Amino acid sequence: MSRFPTLSPNTMDFLGNLDRQENGLPENQRREFELAVETELEDVLEAFNAEVKNVPNQQLNDAHLNNK
């Protein structure tokens, strides 16, 4: 059974703050803000994926089993 990750309260607060910031911008600045956030998130995801690739499979399996 696949499980979807849940977001921590801190993550939800962060996303809520981003939404409020975006909605407070004039229309012409919203897209620029969205692109900046998207770029930042892509960079973070790429760095995370690079770290995960360097972790041995057994260690990932152990971490997965410990989180159940």
Secondary structure as GFF3:
##gff-version 3
##sequence-region A 1 68
A	DSSP	alpha_helix	9	23	.	.	.	ID=ss1
A	DSSP	alpha_helix	27	53	.	.	.	ID=ss2
A	DSSP	alpha_helix	57	66	.	.	.	ID=ss3
###
